[in-house]
Amino acid sequence: MTASPLSGAVAHASPLGGEAELGRAEFDAIARIMLAESRVHLTAAKMTLVHSRLSRRLREHGLATFRDYVKLVETNPVERGEMVTALTTNHTHFFREVHHFDHLRETALPMLKDRARRGPVRIWSAACSSGEEIYTVAMCLLGTDRSHAGWLRGADVKLLATDISPPMVKATARGFYPAATAEAIPEPYRRAWMRPVQGGFEMVEEARSLVTARLLNLFADWPMRQQYDVIFCRNVMIYFEDDAKRELEMRLVDQLAPGGISISAIPNA
């Protein structure tokens, strides 16, 4: 890989011959499209990442230059979606920022059990990535012993997981995780709510049945009409500028049921 100290362009060998170079003009165009489509803010420090992730898209379309790719993205909404998916960072893990889940168990859970006796309970994981967050929530509700989950049987409790990336939504719906990923789950939870399968672990049906995974752009129209008792929106805030963060936080507040809890923090790890 090479970088020009004069232009700031990033390039590497292209299978089509020569080098596919990502110049500043093309990067700026891609950044503008990302901002318009998803409000994700790409700085110049992300040029190498953008080049790396989009080079495969050039190869798939048989394009020799990023200039041609920008033209394609500007006119092809399907490829714009593929670009957004390619440039969306999906880094998360089970029980990430564990104090948030301590709060869920100790403060929110008694409230949720009370509400479940009187009506529906709804929990939303916005920007759910591959589902580790929403299944951590599910396990906190279910408890470490199957006998503790009795309060959910017969109750109208549903968990919504949304993400802008179709592969992440599909992964969440499947509920499969490699063994190395599942290591972050405390053993009592893993033993109760996951079963070993080839290559890793799978959430059991009782946990998966609580979760609905859907595709959603957080800055597009939201089809949900009900309000939510708990909203998690943590893993995505770091990628937005301040104006976008404020806009999203206000929309989340409007979607929150009276007395509900919103956890919309930037995670440390």
C-alpha positions in Angstrom: 0.0 0.0 0.0 1.3 3.5 -0.8 0.3 7.0 0.3 1.3 10.2 -1.5 2.7 12.8 0.9 1.6 15.5 -1.5 -2.0 14.6 -2.3 -2.9 12.4 0.7 -4.2 9.8 -1.8 -4.2 6.1 -0.8 -3.6 3.3 -3.3 -2.8 -0.3 -3.6 -2.4 -2.8 -6.5 -5.5 -3.4 -8.6 -6.3 -6.7 -10.1 -7.2 -4.8 -13.2 -3.7 -3.5 -13.6 -2.0 -0.5 -12.1 -3.2 1.0 -8.9 -6.7 1.9 -7.7 -6.1 5.3 -6.0 -8.4 6.9 -3.6 -7.8 10.6 -4.0 -9.0 13.3 -1.7 -11.7 14.4 -4.1 -13.2 10.9 -4.3 -12.9 10.5 -0.5 -14.7 13.8 0.1 -17.5 12.7 -2.3 -17.8 9.4 -0.5 -17.8 11.2 2.9 -20.6 13.5 1.7 -22.7 10.5 0.5 -22.2 8.7 3.8 -23.2 11.8 5.8 -26.3 12.2 3.7 -27.3 8.6 3.8 -26.5 7.7 7.4 -25.1 10.8 9.2 -21.9 8.9 9.8 -19.0 11.5 9.8 -15.9 10.3 8.0 -12.7 12.4 8.6 -9.6 12.3 6.5 -8.1 10.0 9.0 -10.4 7.3 7.7 -9.0 7.4 4.2 -7.1 4.1 4.5 -10.1 2.4 6.1 -12.4 3.6 3.3 -9.9 2.5 0.6 -9.5 -0.9 2.2 -13.3 -1.6 2.6 -14.4 -0.2 -0.8 -11.7 -1.8 -2.9 -13.7 -5.0 -2.9 -16.7 -3.1 -4.2 -14.5 -1.9 -7.1 -13.4 -5.4 -7.9 -17.0 -6.7 -7.8 -18.1 -4.1 -10.3 -14.9 -4.4 -12.5 -14.0 -0.8 -11.9 -10.5 0.5 -12.2 -10.8 3.8 -10.4 -12.6 5.3 -7.4 -13.8 8.1 -9.6 -15.8 5.5 -11.5 -17.1 4.0 -8.3 -18.2 7.4 -7.0 -20.2 7.9 -10.3 -21.8 4.5 -9.7 -22.8 5.2 -6.1 -24.2 8.6 -7.1 -26.6 7.0 -9.6 -27.3 3.5 -8.1 -29.2 3.4 -4.8 -28.5 -0.3 -4.3 -24.8 0.3 -4.4 -25.1 3.3 -2.1 -26.7 0.9 0.4 -23.8 -1.6 -0.1 -21.3 1.2 0.4 -23.0 2.3 3.7 -22.9 -1.3 4.8 -19.2 -1.7 3.9 -18.3 1.5 5.8 -20.3 0.9 8.9 -18.2 -0.3 11.8 -19.9 -3.1 13.7 -17.8 -3.6 16.8 -19.5 -4.8 19.9 -19.4 -7.7 22.4 -21.6 -9.3 25.0 -22.0 -7.4 28.3 -20.1 -4.4 26.9 -20.1 -1.6 29.5 -21.3 -4.1 32.1 -22.5 -1.4 34.5 -25.3 -0.5 32.0 -26.6 -4.1 32.4 -26.2 -3.9 36.2 -28.5 -0.9 36.0 -30.9 -2.8 33.8 -31.1 -5.7 36.3 -31.1 -3.7 39.5 -33.2 -0.7 38.5 -35.1 -1.3 35.3 -36.1 -5.0 35.8 -38.4 -4.5 38.8 -40.1 -1.7 36.9 -40.4 -3.9 33.8 -41.9 -6.8 35.8 -44.5 -4.5 37.3 -45.4 -3.1 33.8 -45.6 -6.7 32.4 -48.3 -7.5 34.9 -50.4 -4.6 33.6 -49.6 -4.5 29.9 -47.0 -4.8 27.1 -43.3 -4.2 27.7 -41.1 -3.1 24.8 -37.3 -2.7 24.7 -35.4 -1.4 21.7 -31.7 -1.9 20.8 -30.9 0.8 18.2 -27.8 0.1 16.1 -27.8 -3.5 17.3 -24.8 -4.6 15.2 -24.7 -8.4 15.2 -27.0 -8.8 18.2 -24.7 -9.1 21.2 -26.4 -6.1 22.9 -30.0 -7.3 22.5 -29.2 -10.8 23.6 -27.4 -9.5 26.6 -30.6 -7.6 27.4 -32.6 -10.8 26.8 -30.4 -12.8 29.2 -30.7 -10.1 31.9 -34.5 -10.4 31.6 -34.4 -14.2 31.7 -31.9 -14.6 34.5 -29.2 -17.2 35.1 -31.7 -19.9 36.1 -34.5 -21.0 33.8 -36.9 -21.1 36.8 -36.3 -17.3 37.1 -37.8 -16.6 33.7 -41.4 -17.5 34.7 -42.4 -13.9 34.8 -42.0 -13.7 31.0 -44.3 -16.6 30.3 -47.6 -15.3 29.3 -46.4 -11.7 29.5 -46.3 -9.5 26.4 -42.6 -8.7 26.3 -40.9 -8.0 23.0 -37.4 -6.8 22.2 -36.6 -4.9 18.9 -33.1 -4.9 17.4 -32.5 -2.6 14.5 -29.4 -1.8 12.4 -28.7 -0.1 9.1 -26.7 -3.1 7.8 -28.6 -6.0 6.3 -25.9 -8.6 7.2 -26.0 -7.4 10.8 -29.8 -7.7 11.0 -29.5 -11.2 9.5 -26.8 -12.2 12.1 -29.0 -10.9 14.9 -32.0 -12.9 13.8 -29.8 -16.0 13.5 -28.4 -15.7 17.0 -25.2 -17.7 16.3 -21.8 -16.6 17.8 -18.3 -18.1 17.5 -16.9 -19.6 20.7 -14.4 -16.7 21.1 -17.3 -14.2 21.0 -19.4 -16.2 23.5 -16.5 -16.3 26.0 -17.5 -12.8 27.2 -20.8 -14.2 28.5 -20.7 -15.2 32.2 -21.0 -19.0 32.4 -24.3 -19.1 34.2 -26.0 -17.1 31.4 -24.2 -19.1 28.6 -25.2 -22.4 30.2 -28.8 -21.4 30.5 -29.5 -19.6 27.3 -27.0 -20.8 24.7 -26.4 -24.3 23.2 -23.2 -25.5 21.6 -23.3 -26.0 17.9 -20.6 -26.5 15.3 -18.2 -23.6 15.4 -19.7 -21.8 18.4 -22.9 -21.2 20.3 -26.5 -20.5 19.4 -29.1 -18.6 21.4 -31.8 -21.0 22.5 -35.3 -20.5 21.1 -36.7 -19.1 24.3 -34.2 -16.2 24.0 -34.5 -15.8 20.3 -38.3 -15.7 20.4 -38.1 -12.5 22.4 -36.1 -10.7 19.7 -37.3 -9.2 16.4 -34.5 -7.9 14.1 -35.3 -5.2 11.6 -33.5 -3.0 9.1 -33.6 0.7 10.1 -31.7 3.9 9.3 -31.8 6.0 12.5 -32.1 9.2 10.6 -34.9 8.0 8.2 -38.6 7.7 9.1 -39.3 5.3 11.9 -42.2 2.9 11.3 -42.7 2.2 15.1 -45.8 3.6 16.6 -45.5 2.3 20.1 -43.2 3.7 22.8 -40.5 1.8 24.5 -39.9 1.1 28.1 -36.1 0.8 27.7 -34.0 2.1 24.7 -30.4 1.2 24.2 -28.4 3.3 21.7 -24.8 3.1 22.6 -22.5 1.7 20.0 -23.3 4.2 17.2 -23.0 7.6 18.9 -19.3 7.9 18.4 -19.7 8.1 14.6 -22.0 11.2 14.6 -21.3 14.9 14.9 -22.8 16.8 17.7 -25.8 18.1 15.8 -26.7 14.5 14.7 -26.3 13.2 18.2 -28.7 15.9 19.6 -31.2 15.2 16.9 -31.1 11.5 17.5 -31.3 11.8 21.3 -34.4 14.0 20.9 -36.1 11.5 18.7 -35.2 8.7 21.2 -36.8 10.7 24.0 -40.0 11.1 22.0 -40.0 7.3 21.5 -39.6 6.6 25.2 -42.6 5.6 27.3 -43.3 7.7 30.4 -41.0 6.6 33.2 -38.9 4.6 30.7 -35.1 4.4 30.6 -32.8 5.5 27.8 -29.2 4.3 27.7 -27.5 6.3 24.9 -23.8 6.5 25.8 -20.6 6.2 24.0 -18.9 3.0 25.1 -15.4 2.9 26.4 -14.5 -0.5 25.0 
